[in-house]
């Protein structure tokens, strides 16, 4: 640890900075995320495959491709979204009560998240009959991919948008030593610079690599 080397003894100043790290994962639309999350549930959650076979009919979840519909038909797309959300709800509701390992619990949580983040009850139904449509808004902390659920849209200019993470760091300006680093989603409360500043001021989290460099140099 850097503190153990004494290299920063008496040095209290810190320079803070942040940068955006692009994620190579492709942004997924609502249909792709719903199908991918249901397929993950079927693979990893005990009993999910049988529930899906009994209750889910919007798509053949053994087929890795997209559903075969007229994609240029707005009504067909709306009906598909409604059916996929209904499948997700039925699958989640039909699971047997059981302890879940980390992989299965993550699959359940991810499906619950993507089934609700992009949709709202269809007009005049308030969700009472299970009819759903694409919401007329985008949630601020929207998951953009089931491949990497931590990746987010990063706030940028009107003409430049990035998907990925925010990297934050603190440096002792005279020695150039990194005293704290953090990697966080590109949006949400934790990505705000003022939050990171508070974290650094409360507690440093030095990298062992820099401690080793201090000892050797």
KENUKOL-264260 format. One record per atom (N, C-alpha, C): residue in one letter; x, z, y. Coordinates in steps of 0.2 Angstrom, whole numbers, plus 2048, in hexadecimal, padded with zeros to 3 digits. Atoms other than C-alpha are relative to their C-alpha. Example, Ala and Ser with C-alpha at 12.3 -4.5 7.8 and 13.67 -1.06 7.14 Angstrom:
BEGIN
A8048007FA;A83E8277EA;A804800806;S7FC7FF7FA;S8448247FB;S7FC803805;
***
This chain:
BEGIN
X8048007FA;X800800800;X804800806;X7FC8017F9;X8067FC812;X801807803;X7FF7F97FD;X80380E817;X8068047FD;X7FB7FD804;X80F81480A;X8077FE802;X7FA8027FE;X81D80A811;X803802806;X7FE7FE7F9;X81D811822;X8017FA805;X7FF8057FB;X81E80082A;X7FB800806;X8058007FA;X80F803835;X7FF807803;X8007F97FD;X81381583A;X8007FF807;X8018007F9;X80D81884B;X7FD7F9803;X8038067FD;X80680684D;X7F98007FF;X8077FF800;X7F4808851;X7FC7F9802;X8038067FE;X7F07F7858;X7FE7FB7FB;X802805805;X7E67EA84E;X7FD7FA803;X8038077FD;X7E27D7852;X7FB7FE7FA;X805802804;X7D27D284A;X7FE7F8800;X802807800;X7CD7C0845;X7FC7FE7FA;X804803805;X7C17B683B;X8007F97FF;X800807801;X7C07A5833;X7FB7FE7FB;X805802805;X7B479B829;X8047FC7FA;X7FD803806;X7B9796817;X7FB7FC7FD;X805804803;X7B0787810;X7FF8017F9;X801800807;X7A87887FF;X7FF7F97FD;X801807803;X7A97797F4;X7FA7FF7FC;X807801803;X79877C7EC;X7FB7FC804;X8048047FD;X78B7707F0;X7F9804802;X8077FD7FE;X77B7767FA;X7FB7FE7FC;X806802804;X76C7767EF;X7F9801803;X8077FF7FE;X75A7737F3;X7FC8057FC;X8047FB803;X74C77E7EE;X7FE7FE7F9;X802802806;X7477747DF;X8068017FB;X7FA7FF804;X7597747D8;X8018077FF;X7FF7F9801;X75B7867DB;X7FB8047FB;X8057FD804;X74B78B7D3;X8017FE7F8;X7FE802807;X74F7817C3;X8068037FD;X7F97FD802;X7617877C2;X7FF8077FF;X8017F9801;X75B7997C4;X7FC8027FA;X804800807;X74E7977B6;X8047FF7FA;X7FB802805;X75B78F7AB;X8058067FE;X7FB7FB801;X76779D7AE;X7FC8067FC;X8047FB804;X7597AA7A9;X7FF7FF7F9;X801801807;X7567A1799;X8068017FC;X7FA7FF803;X7687A1795;X8028077FF;X7FD7F9800;X76C7B3799;X7FC8067FF;X8047FA800;X75D7BE798;X7FC8007F9;X803800806;X7577C3787;X7F8800801;X807801800;X7457BE784;X7FE7FA805;X8028047FA;X7457B2793;X7FE7F97FD;X801807803;X7467A2788;X7F98007FD;X806800803;X7367A777F;X7FA800805;X8047FF7FA;X72D7AC78F;X7FF7F9803;X8008077FC;X73279B797;X7FC7FB7FB;X804805805;X72B791787;X7F9801800;X8077FF800;X71B79A788;X7FC7FF807;X8037FF7F9;X71879B79B;X8027FB805;X7FD8047FB;X72278E7A4;X7FF7F97FF;X802807802;X71C77C7A5;X8027FB806;X7FF8047FA;X7227757B6;X8067FB7FE;X7FA805802;X73276D7AE;X8038027F9;X7FC7FF806;X73C76B79E;X806803802;X7FA7FD7FE;X7497787A1;X8067FF7FC;X7FA803804;X754771793;X8037FA803;X7FE8077FD;X75576179E;X805802806;X7FC7FE7FA;X7647637AA;X7FE7FC806;X8018047FB;X75D7567B5;X7FA803804;X8067FE7FC;X74F7577C3;X7FA7FE7FD;X806802802;X73D7567BF;X7FF7F8802;X8018077FE;X7377447BE;X7F9800803;X8068007FC;X72A7437CC;X8027FA805;X7FF8047FA;X7287377DB;X802804806;X7FD7FC7FB;X73473F7E6;X7FE7FE808;X8028027FA;X72E7357F5;X7F8802802;X8077FE7FF;X71C73C7F3;X800807802;X8007F97FE;X71A74C7FD;X7FC8047FC;X8057FC804;X70B7527F3;X8038027F9;X7FD7FF806;X7157507E3;X806805800;X7FB7FB7FF;X72475A7EA;X7FD807801;X8037FA7FF;X7187677F0;X7FE8037F9;X8037FD806;X7107697DF;X8058027FB;X7FA7FE805;X72176A7D6;X803807803;X7FD7FA7FD;X7277787E2;X7FB8067FE;X8057FB802;X7177817DF;X8008027F8;X8007FF807;X71877F7CC;X8078047FE;X7F97FC801;X72B7857CC;X800807802;X8017F97FE;X7277947D6;X7FC8047FB;X8047FD805;X7197987CA;X8038027FA;X7FC7FF806;X7247967BB;X805806801;X7FB7FA7FF;X7317A27C3;X7FD807800;X8047FA800;X7247AF7C6;X7FE8027F9;X8027FE806;X71D7AE7B5;X8068027FB;X7FB7FE804;X72E7AF7AD;X803807802;X7FE7FA7FE;X7337BE7B7;X7FB8067FE;X8067FB802;X7227C77B3;X8008017F9;X8017FF807;X7237C37A1;X8068027FC;X7FA7FD803;X7347CA79D;X7FE8077FD;X8017F9803;X7347D9791;X804805804;X7FC7FB7FD;X7397E9798;X8068027FB;X7FA7FF804;X74B7EC792;X806801805;X7FA7FF7FC;X75C7F1798;X8047F9800;X7FD8067FF;X7667E279F;X808801802;X7F98007FE;X7797DF7A0;X8017FD807;X7FF8037F9;X7817D97B0;X7FE7F9801;X802807800;X77F7C77AC;X7F97FE800;X807801800;X76D7C87A8;X7FC803806;X8037FD7FA;X7697D37B7;X8017FC806;X7FF8057FB;X7717C77C2;X7FC7FA800;X804805801;X7677B97BB;X7F9801802;X8067FE7FE;X7577C27BE;X7FF801807;X8007FF7F8;X75B7C77D0;X8017F9803;X8008077FD;X7607B57D4;X7FA7FC800;X807803800;X7507AE7CE;X7FB803804;X8057FC7FC;X7467BB7D7;X8017FE808;X7FE8027F9;X7507B67E7;X7FE7F9802;X8018077FF;X74F7A37E6;X7F87FF800;X807801801;X73D7A47E1;X7FC802806;X8047FE7FB;X7387AC7F1;X8037FE807;X7FC8017F9;X7457A77FF;X7FD7FA803;X8028077FD;X73E795802;X7F97FF800;X807801800;X72C7977FF;X7FB805803;X8057FB7FD;X71C79F806;X7F97FE7FC;X806802802;X70A7A0800;X7FD7FA803;X8038067FD;X70178F802;X7FA802805;X8057FE7FB;X6F578F811;X7F98017FD;X8077FE802;X6E579880F;X7FF8047FA;X8007FD806;X6EA7A07FF;X8048077FF;X7FC7FA7FF;X6F67AE804;X8038027F9;X7FD7FF807;X6FD7AD7F2;X7FC8037FB;X8047FC804;X6EE7B47EA;X7FE7FB7F9;X801804806;X6EC7A57DE;X8077FD7FD;X7F9803802;X6FF7A17DC;X8027FA802;X7FE8067FD;X7007927E7;X805801805;X7FA7FF7FC;X7107907F0;X8027FA803;X7FD8067FD;X7187847FC;X807802804;X7F97FF7FC;X729782805;X7FE803807;X8027FD7FA;X72978E813;X8027FC806;X7FF8047FA;X729788825;X805804804;X7FA7FD7FD;X739792829;X8068017FB;X7FA7FF804;X74A796822;X802807801;X7FE7F97FF;X74F7A881E;X808800802;X7F98007FD;X75F7AD828;X8068007FA;X7FB7FF805;X7697B2818;X7FF7FC7FA;X802804806;X7637A480C;X8067FE7FC;X7FC803805;X76C7A17FC;X8007F9800;X800807800;X77278F7FC;X8027FD7FA;X7FE803807;X77878D7EA;X8008057FB;X8007FC806;X7757957D9;X8078007FD;X7F9800802;X7877907D5;X804806803;X7FC7FB7FC;X78E79C7E2;X7FB803804;X8057FC7FC;X7807A87E8;X802803806;X7FE7FD7FA;X78B7B07F4;X8027FB806;X7FF8057FB;X78E7A07FE;X7FA800805;X8068007FB;X78479E80E;X8027FA805;X7FF8047FA;X78179281D;X804804805;X7FC7FD7FB;X78E79782A;X7FE7FE807;X8028027FA;X78979783C;X8057FC804;X7FC8047FC;X791789846;X7FD7FD806;X8038037FA;X78E77D854;X7FA7FC7FD;X806804802;X77E772854;X8027FA7FC;X7FE807804;X78876384D;X8058027FA;X7FC7FE805;X79376D841;X7FE8067FC;X8027FB805;X78D777832;X8058017FA;X7FC7FF805;X79777F825;X7FD8057FB;X8027FC805;X793787814;X8068047FD;X7FA7FC803;X79E79580E;X800807801;X7FF7F97FF;X7A57A6813;X803801806;X7FC7FE7FB;X7AC7AF821;X8058057FE;X7FB7FC802;X7BD7B681F;X802804807;X7FE7FC7FA;X7C27C582B;X8068037FE;X7FA7FC801;X7D37CD82D;X802804806;X7FD7FC7FB;X7DC7DA837;X8088007FF;X7F8801800;X7EF7D883B;X803805805;X7FC7FC7FB;X7FB7E4843;X8047FB804;X7FD8057FC;X8017D9851;X8087FF801;X7F88007FF;X8147DE852;X8037FE7FA;X7FD801806;X8187DD840;X7FD7FA7FC;X804805803;X80B7D083B;X7FD8027F9;X8027FE806;X8067DA82C;X7F8800800;X807800801;X7F47D8826;X7FE8077FD;X8027F9802;X7EC7E9825;X7F98017FD;X807800803;X7DA7E4820;X7FE7F97FF;X803807801;X7D17D5819;X7F98017FD;X807800803;X7BF7D1814;X7FE7F97FF;X803807801;X7B67C280D;X7F98027FF;X8077FF800;X7A37C2810;X7FC7FA801;X8048067FF;X7957B6810;X8007FE807;X8008037F9;X7947AA81F;X7FA802804;X8057FD7FC;X7847B2825;X7FD8067FE;X8027F9802;X77B7C2825;X803805804;X7FE7FB7FC;X77E7D382C;X8088017FF;X7F97FE801;X78F7D5824;X8057FB803;X7FB8057FE;X7967C582B;X801800808;X7FF8007F9;X7947CA83D;X807803802;X7F97FE7FE;X7A57CD846;X800808802;X8007F97FE;X79F7DE84D;X8008057FA;X8007FC806;X79B7E583C;X8078007FD;X7FA800803;X7AC7E0836;X805804804;X7FC7FC7FC;X7B47E8845;X7FF8087FE;X8017FA801;X7AC7F8841;X8038027F9;X7FD7FF806;X7B27F782F;X807802800;X7F87FF7FF;X7C47F5834;X801806804;X7FF7FA7FD;X7C3803840;X7FF8067FC;X8017FA805;X7BC80F833;X8058017FB;X7FB7FF806;X7C880B825;X8037F97FF;X7FC806802;X7D67FE821;X8007FF7F9;X800801808;X7D77F6810;X8067FB7FF;X7FA805800;X7E97EF80F;X8017FD7FA;X7FE804806;X7EF7E2803;X8068027FD;X7FA7FE803;X7FB7E77F6;X8067FB801;X7FA805800;X8057D77F8;X804801806;X7FC7FF7FA;X80A7DB80A;X8048077FF;X7FC7FA802;X80F7ED804;X8077FE7FC;X7FB802804;X81A7E57F7;X8067FC805;X7FB8047FC;X8227D9804;X803805805;X7FD7FB7FB;X8257E8810;X8068037FC;X7FB7FC804;X82F7F1802;X8067FB7FE;X7FB805802;X8397E17FD;X8047FE806;X7FD8037FA;X83D7DC80F;X802806805;
***
